[in-house]
C-alpha cells in the first residue's frame, strides 16, 4: 500500500504526458508500441488510432495558432488607420474580428481532439509515454501554465473586443500580442517532444537523460519551429479564405458579398506571401535532418518515402497554381485590367514548366529490373536538387510578379519618375531570376559543399529581390491615381470554389507531410535509441497512407464545418456597423 501513491503519481504523469504530446503533432504511422504487439483501441489498430487523433489535433492546433497572428496584424493596421480614416479603420477591425470569430469553436475542437489523443497514447503506449515523461518531466510543469495563459488571453481578447475600443484599444492589442506569444511558446515546447523522436539530443547511448537543455534544443527543434510557423500561417489563411468563400456564396446582399470577397482576397494574399517562403523553411528542416543522419536523406529522397515527394510536388503545384488562378480571376473585379490579364497565359506556362521540373524523379523504379538500371539520359539531370531549386525559386518569382501586376491594375502612378522606376523595378526582378538560374547551374556542376551554399544564396537573392522591388513599388504607387475602383463582390463564383479547393489541398498536404516526417524514422520510436521490434513495425503502403490521410481530411472538414456554422450564428455582418462598400484604400 505504501507504493500506491507513487503508482498514482506515475499514472498521473503518464496521463499528462499523453495529453500534452497531442500538440507535438505525432502523426505516427509506424506506431509507438510498448510491447511485442500493437494493442487495439476501440476496435482500431493503435497505430492508426494515434495517427488519426494526432493529425486531427495538429490541424486544429495549427489553425488556432495561426489565425490570431494575422488577425492581430490586421487589427493593428485598423488601429493605425483610425487616425486618418475612421471608415477604413472600422473595415479593418471588422475583418480582424470576423477572422477571430472562428477561434472559440475551433479552440474547443482542439481541446477535444487533444484529449482523444492523450487517451489513445496513454491507453496504448504507457511504456513509451513513461520514457518521454522521464526525459521531459520539467517541461510538463511549464507547458500547462502557458496553455492556461493562452486560453485566458484568447477569451478575453475575443469576448472583450467591443468593450476594448477607442482609448482602450491599445489594451486589446496587448492582449492579442500576449495570446500570440503564449501560443508560440506552447508550440515550441511541444515541438521539442516531437523533434526529440527524430533527432534526439541530451541523452547518452542508452537513452538516459544527460541534459534537458540539449534534449529540448535538439538539432531538429528550431528548424521545425520555423517551418511550422510559416506553414501554420499559410494553413490558417487558406482556411479563413474558405470560410469567406462559404459566406460569400451564402450572402443575401451585395454588401455582404463585397465584405466577404475582400476577406477571401486578404486570406489568399496572406497565404500567397507565406507560401513564397514555405519551401525554404521545409528545406531548412530537411537539411538539418540530413546533417543529423544520412539515413534520413536516403529514406526521404531515395528510399521508401521518395514517391511521397513526387506526390508532394503535384499537390503543391495545385496549391500554387490555384492561388495564382484566384489572383488572376481577381483582375475581373477591376475594369480596364486587360493589359495585366494578358500575362496570365505566359505565367501559367512558366508555372507549369517549373512544376514539371520539380516533380521529375531521378529514376522511375517501377520494377526490380528498372531499380538496378541507370538514370534516364535526359530526365535524370532534372531529378537532382540543383535544377529543382532553380525551378521552384523561379516559380516563386512568377507568383510575386503576378501580385505586382495585380497591384498595378486600375492604378496609374503619378510620381515624375514612374516610367524609370517601373523599368528599374522589372529589370531588378529579371536580374533576380537570372542570378538564381546562374547560381543553380553553377551548383549543378559544383561539389556538394558548394552546391549547398549556392542553394542558400538562391534563397537570399530571392528574398532580397522581393524586398527591394516591393519597397520600390510602394514608392511608385504612393499617391497613384485610381482610374478603376475594385468592384468587390463581383468575383465569379468559381473563384470561391477555388478558395474552398485550396483549403482542402492544404489540409491534405499537411497530412501527407506529417506522415512523411514521422515515417522517416522507420522502425524507431526515438531514432537510434528506442527501437520498435514488434511484428507490425513496418510502414503502411502508399495507398493505405493516402486513404488514411483522405479520411483524416474529410473528418477535419466535417468538424470545421461545425465550427464555421457555430461562428456564423454568433452575429451578422451588419451588426458591427460596417455598412457601405469596401474602399479602394484598403483593397491592396
JORA-V430163 format. One record per run of one state. SS is the DSSP state (hx for helix, st for strand, lp for the rest). FROM is the first residue (numbers start at 1). LEN is the number of residues. Records with the same first field share a line. If there is no record, write none. Layout:
SS=FROM-LEN + FROM-LEN
This chain:
lp=1-3 + 25-15 + 42-2 + 82-4 + 101-2 + 125-1 + 137-2 + 160-6 + 197-6 + 204-5 + 210-2 + 217-4 + 251-3 + 293-1 + 303-3 + 335-3 + 342-1 + 359-9 + 372-7 + 383-2 + 409-2 + 413-5 + 446-2 + 477-4 + 483-3 + 487-6 + 520-4 + 527-3 + 532-10 + 569-4 + 577-7 + 587-2
hx=4-21 + 46-36 + 86-15 + 103-22 + 126-11 + 139-21 + 166-31 + 212-5 + 221-30 + 254-39 + 294-9 + 306-28 + 338-4 + 343-16 + 368-4 + 379-4 + 385-24 + 418-28 + 448-29 + 493-27 + 542-27 + 573-4 + 584-3
st=40-2 + 44-2 + 203-1 + 209-1 + 334-1 + 411-2 + 481-2 + 486-1 + 524-3 + 530-2
